[in-house]
Amino acid sequence: MSYYRKLVGERLYLSPINPEDAETYTRWLNDLETTLNLQLATKVISLGREKDLLDEMQRDGFNFAIVLKESDELIGNCGLLNTDLVQKTSEFGIFIGEKKHRGKGYGTEAIRLLLDFAFNLLNLHSVYLRVRSFNEAGQHCYRKVGFKEIGRRRECVLVGGQYYDEIYMDLLADEFEGKISV
């Protein structure tokens, strides 16, 4: 696959979405362990549907493939959703699809790259996200880069007969130290 180094970090870079990766994304998005944290557990994603979604994602919004620098291996995806350039807000989303690359700090690095883009190029003021209360690894990662809990919807997620909260977190531009400069 062809990837382009739009935002480059120490160990990875963010590249525009490549619709040719539809098969990989389809595999990831039909894995229950991955999708429970993405609010996609009840969706069945076919290869055709994923191709359409990737085509749409590459045309609209700020969506990126997460790619390892050393091997050019696609490991996940991140993006800014529902971006409002007037109010200067956006919702953040991320996942590491390749399980062998989870827990190694790649998510944290990708988040910092995307936030640098959001605050220092798009000039956003606020980025928020939603995370399920059972996703402790996600919460830890988000706090590590500076997100703060701003509220929660109590017991709004039912998984395996048990209710969980949905936690809302945000980060303001003046709380983030980015590095993009001329």
C-alpha positions in Angstrom: 0.0 0.0 0.0 1.0 3.6 -0.5 1.2 5.8 2.6 2.2 9.5 2.8 3.9 11.0 5.8 1.5 13.9 6.6 2.3 14.1 10.4 5.5 12.4 11.5 6.4 11.3 15.0 9.3 9.4 16.5 8.1 5.9 15.7 5.1 6.4 13.5 3.4 8.7 11.1 -0.2 9.7 10.2 -1.1 9.2 6.5 -4.3 10.0 4.6 -6.7 7.1 4.6 -6.1 4.6 1.8 -9.3 2.8 0.6 -7.1 -0.1 -0.6 -6.8 -1.0 3.1 -10.5 -2.0 3.2 -9.7 -5.7 3.8 -7.5 -4.9 6.8 -10.1 -2.5 8.3 -12.9 -5.0 7.7 -10.9 -7.6 9.7 -10.3 -5.2 12.5 -13.9 -3.9 12.6 -15.3 -7.4 12.8 -13.2 -8.3 15.8 -15.3 -8.0 19.0 -12.4 -7.2 21.2 -11.6 -4.2 19.1 -15.1 -3.0 18.5 -16.4 -3.1 22.1 -14.4 0.0 22.7 -15.5 1.7 19.5 -19.2 1.5 19.9 -19.3 -0.8 16.8 -19.8 -4.2 18.5 -23.3 -4.7 17.1 -22.4 -3.7 13.5 -21.5 -6.2 10.8 -19.0 -4.6 8.5 -18.8 -6.2 5.0 -15.8 -5.5 2.7 -18.1 -3.5 0.4 -19.4 -1.4 3.2 -15.9 -0.7 4.5 -14.7 0.3 1.1 -17.5 2.8 0.9 -16.8 4.1 4.4 -13.1 4.5 3.6 -13.9 6.3 0.4 -16.1 8.7 2.4 -13.5 9.2 5.1 -10.8 10.1 2.7 -13.1 12.8 1.1 -14.6 14.3 4.2 -13.0 15.2 7.5 -9.6 14.7 9.0 -9.0 11.0 9.1 -5.6 9.3 9.2 -4.0 5.9 9.0 -1.5 5.2 11.8 1.6 3.7 10.2 4.9 2.5 11.7 7.8 4.5 10.3 10.3 1.6 10.3 8.1 -0.9 8.3 5.3 1.2 6.8 2.9 -1.2 8.5 -0.7 0.0 9.0 -1.6 -0.5 12.7 -4.7 1.7 13.2 -6.7 4.8 12.6 -7.4 8.1 14.2 -9.3 11.2 13.2 -11.3 14.3 14.1 -15.0 13.9 13.7 -17.8 16.5 13.7 -15.3 19.3 13.3 -16.9 22.7 13.6 -14.4 25.3 12.3 -16.6 28.2 13.5 -16.9 27.0 17.1 -13.4 25.5 16.8 -14.4 22.1 18.3 -14.0 18.5 17.2 -14.5 15.0 18.5 -11.5 12.7 18.6 -11.4 9.0 17.8 -8.7 6.4 17.6 -8.1 2.7 17.6 -5.1 0.4 17.2 -6.4 -2.5 15.1 -3.3 -4.7 15.2 -3.5 -6.3 18.7 0.3 -7.0 18.8 0.9 -3.2 18.7 -1.4 -2.3 21.6 0.1 -1.2 24.9 3.3 0.0 23.3 2.6 3.7 23.4 1.7 4.0 19.7 -1.8 5.3 20.6 -0.3 8.1 22.8 2.1 9.1 20.0 -0.7 9.2 17.4 -2.9 11.2 19.7 -0.2 13.8 20.3 0.4 14.1 16.5 -3.3 14.6 15.8 -3.8 17.1 18.6 -0.8 19.1 17.4 -2.6 19.2 14.0 -5.9 20.1 15.6 -4.7 22.9 17.8 -1.7 24.3 15.8 -2.9 24.0 12.2 -6.7 23.8 12.3 -6.6 26.3 15.2 -9.3 24.4 17.2 -10.0 25.5 20.7 -11.5 22.2 22.2 -11.2 18.5 21.3 -13.4 16.0 23.1 -13.9 12.3 23.2 -16.2 9.6 24.6 -14.8 6.5 26.2 -16.5 3.6 27.9 -15.9 3.1 31.6 -14.6 -0.4 31.2 -11.9 0.8 28.7 -9.3 1.6 31.4 -6.4 1.5 29.0 -8.0 4.1 26.8 -8.8 6.4 29.8 -5.2 6.1 31.0 -3.8 7.0 27.6 -6.2 10.0 27.2 -5.2 11.3 30.7 -1.6 10.9 29.8 -1.8 13.4 26.9 -3.9 15.8 29.0 -7.6 15.0 28.5 -9.7 15.7 31.6 -13.1 14.1 32.5 -15.9 16.6 32.0 -18.9 14.4 32.6 -20.4 11.0 32.1 -23.6 9.3 31.0 -24.4 6.8 33.7 -25.2 3.2 32.8 -25.9 4.0 29.2 -23.9 1.1 27.7 -25.2 -2.5 28.1 -22.6 -5.2 27.5 -22.9 -8.8 28.6 -25.9 -8.0 30.8 -24.0 -5.3 32.7 -24.4 -1.5 32.4 -21.4 0.8 32.1 -20.9 4.6 32.0 -19.8 6.6 29.0 -17.2 9.1 30.0 -16.7 12.4 28.3 -13.3 14.0 28.3 -11.9 17.1 26.6 -8.7 19.1 26.1 -8.4 22.8 25.4 -5.8 24.3 23.1 -4.1 26.2 26.0 -3.6 23.0 27.9 -1.8 21.3 25.0 1.9 21.9 24.2 2.4 21.3 20.6 5.5 21.5 18.5 4.4 22.5 14.9 6.4 25.6 14.0 7.7 27.3 10.9 
